[in-house]
Amino acid sequence: MRHCVVVTRGAQGAILAQKGEAPPITVSAPAVDVVDPCGAGDAFKAGFLARFTAGASLLESLRFGVLSGSLSVTKRGACNDPPTAADLIAFAR
């Protein structure tokens, strides 16, 4: 099990630190037009954990979490239309 701390930073993305590891992993967020920030943190956690539990690296998981949170704020409502993995990959491009 990997022990880490993740801090989301809104428009600045997120940072992940592991005990005994340096430097922390930092991922920037893409610039988006914010419609509704409600649920962005939950979307981040869902994206991060979905990738991590599928065996992805911490960096890839952090990127997916940031993309999930970033995409979620472009729509109104927290859970009305959650993105699929394909949606997030297309958004990343």
Secondary structure, 3 states (H helix, E strand, C coil): CCCEEEEECHHHCEEEEECCCCCCEEECCCCCCCCCCCCHHHHHHHHHHHHHHCCCCHHHHHHHHHHHHHHHCCCCCCCCCCCCHHHHHHHHC
